[in-house]
C-alpha cells in the first residue's frame, strides 16, 4: 500500500518521532498537514453546497472551518500532532464522526432510532436484504475497552471489504452497552 504520509523533507529520525505519537489501529488514511486539511474542508464544503440552489449557497468562513476542526478534535475523530519541523499534522482516528455535545447526541439518537425502527419493520415484514443481529455476552470489565475497539475494527474491516462505490447503499446500525 501507499505510505501513511509524505514527509520527504524530514529525516528518518524526525519521521520516527512523529510516528511515535500515532495510536495503534488507525483507519486506512494518510496524515495531512493543516493546509491539506483546510483544502479538504473547502472541497467538502463546495461539494455539499453544490446540492443547494444557487441563492442558498454560502462560502466557508474561517470561523466555521475552525469550528469543524474543533468538533473533529473534541469528538476524537481526528488527532492533531504538533510538528516541530513544519505545519501541524492531522490523523484520522475514526472512520466516522461521533458528536460529543448532549444536544447533538440526542438529535443523532433520534435519527438513529427512527432508522432502526424502519429497518426492524422491514425485517419483520421479511423484506429481502434485511437481517436482525443481536448477541448477548459477558465481558470482563478489564477487557471491555479492548472488546469495543476490536468490534469497531471488525465492523470497519467488514464494511471496507464489501463496499463498492455506486452499488446498492446499505446500512448496519449497532449499539453496544450494558444489558
Helices and strands as residue ranges (DSSP letters): H 12-19, E 32-33, H 34-49, G 54-56, H 62-74, E 78-81, E 89-92, H 102-124, G 141-143, H 144-162
